[in-house]
Amino acid sequence: MTTIAVTGHMDLTDASVPLVRDALREVLKTHAAALTGVSCIAKGADSLFAEAVLELGGRLVAVIPSQDYRQSKVKPDHTETFDRLTAAAAEAIVLPHETANRGAYEDANRTLLQQAERLVAVWDGTPPSGKGGGTADTVLEAREAGVPVDVVWPEGAARRSAA
């Protein structure tokens, strides 16, 4: 059994979604026979990873950062996907934080890394923002802990501009 966690950008452009989905399938298919995927099921990379794990017949573990995460952080355009993937998960780990905040996200990322033998990062290489709990922070934490990181950023992938 190989346990792989994911971190990645939530703000992928619509055109990037199929590119990232295909790249994730490629990375994961070599482990498909005995795959456990660990994801926070956030919009974007986390959900694409979770879907790929399930498509390949893997076992999904959902890490939910806080008690109020679904109500306070899952936007209406992601609710159906979040609920479907959470229901499909073999295990859901809901962290004890009452509210979704930076501490809850940092704890969720630590939980992902504690579970994982590898980390897949859907990451454009942007350095940490200094806010903590982001994709770059998780990649750095994984590397410091000696967890192998597979960076997935296919040709043509892009993030929505913050405009």
Summary of the structure (lengths in Angstrom):
residues: 163
radius of gyration: 14.3
end to end distance: 42.6
largest distance: 42.6
contacts: 545
relative contact order: 0.22
helix: 41%
strand: 20%
